[in-house]
Amino acid sequence: MEMLSIEEELKNNSYPGRGIILGRTPDGKKAVAAYFIMGRSENSRNRIFAEDGEGIRTQAFDPSKLTDPSLIIYAPVRVLGNKTIVTNGDQTDTIYEGMDRQLTFEQSLRNREFEPDGPNYTPRISGIMHIENGTYNYAMSILKSSNGNPEGCCRYTFAYENPAAGEGRFIHTYMHDGNPLPSFEGEPKLIGIPDDMNAFTDLLWNSLNEENKVSLFVRFIDIETGKYETKIVNKNQ
């Protein structure tokens, strides 16, 4: 698979929607996660990321302007022991609760499907990172309508064991802007991951469409110790 430039992928797409990146630094020592949200409506743009324990939550920047919290207020990131869950909706809680009951990542998502926001039927994208005894694996999932038909749900899970240093995978909700918005297609894109967390955060934020970007979360986790560093960037300050 051709390695793509995340900078070009973002700069050439005005509306990828919400995106998850999971990967590993070139020195092999850090597991990397990134999650961004974008918005076209005032309700979607009226958000920030805020730390919540070991994870984060979305919050209304101006509570007086919040109209419908159902699909925009959720916990994108939660930590369950040595597992870090990253998703674009409240399925974070579904995965957390399922895996806490010894279900697999895939099994936990069996009773969920794409979002009920026709005609877009936004895919639910999810990621799980597992770090244990100096080993690191991750998986990604997308639940999407059947070619825009809400009568069917297509479920895809991609698992990456012992991921290569300097490589990551990128999955997002929409192929590009449109009406209705076309769902992501194919397997997660192969991209390069750098060692420098600050530089990576700046690269992602500066590459996202200025009008549509809302918030960005980046975390680097030490694979040996489990200790992590987090950066959050919010357009609304």
Rosetta blueprint (number, residue, H / E / L):
1 M L
2 E L
3 M L
4 L E
5 S L
6 I H
7 E H
8 E H
9 E H
10 L H
11 K H
12 N L
13 N L
14 S L
15 Y L
16 P L
17 G L
18 R L
19 G E
20 I E
21 I E
22 L E
23 G E
24 R E
25 T L
26 P L
27 D L
28 G L
29 K L
30 K E
31 A E
32 V E
33 A E
34 A E
35 Y E
36 F E
37 I E
38 M E
39 G L
40 R L
41 S L
42 E H
43 N H
44 S H
45 R H
46 N L
47 R E
48 I E
49 F E
50 A E
51 E E
52 D E
53 G L
54 E L
55 G E
56 I E
57 R E
58 T E
59 Q E
60 A E
61 F L
62 D L
63 P H
64 S H
65 K H
66 L L
67 T L
68 D L
69 P L
70 S L
71 L L
72 I L
73 I L
74 Y L
75 A L
76 P L
77 V E
78 R E
79 V E
80 L E
81 G L
82 N L
83 K E
84 T E
85 I E
86 V E
87 T E
88 N L
89 G L
90 D L
91 Q H
92 T H
93 D H
94 T H
95 I H
96 Y H
97 E H
98 G H
99 M H
100 D H
101 R L
102 Q L
103 L L
104 T L
105 F H
106 E H
107 Q H
108 S H
109 L L
110 R L
111 N L
112 R L
113 E L
114 F L
115 E L
116 P L
117 D L
118 G L
119 P L
120 N L
121 Y L
122 T L
123 P L
124 R E
125 I E
126 S E
127 G E
128 I E
129 M E
130 H E
131 I E
132 E E
133 N L
134 G L
135 T E
136 Y E
137 N E
138 Y E
139 A E
140 M E
141 S E
142 I E
143 L E
144 K E
145 S E
146 S E
147 N L
148 G L
149 N E
150 P E
151 E E
152 G E
153 C E
154 C E
155 R E
156 Y E
157 T E
158 F E
159 A E
160 Y E
161 E E
162 N L
163 P L
164 A L
165 A L
166 G L
167 E E
168 G E
169 R E
170 F E
171 I E
172 H E
173 T L
174 Y E
175 M L
176 H L
177 D L
178 G L
179 N L
180 P L
181 L L
182 P L
183 S E
184 F L
185 E L
186 G L
187 E L
188 P L
189 K E
190 L E
191 I E
192 G E
193 I L
194 P L
195 D L
196 D L
197 M H
198 N H
199 A H
200 F H
201 T H
202 D H
203 L H
204 L H
205 W H
206 N H
207 S H
208 L L
209 N L
210 E L
211 E L
212 N L
213 K E
214 V E
215 S E
216 L E
217 F E
218 V E
219 R E
220 F E
221 I E
222 D E
223 I L
224 E L
225 T L
226 G L
227 K L
228 Y E
229 E E
230 T E
231 K E
232 I E
233 V E
234 N E
235 K L
236 N L
237 Q L
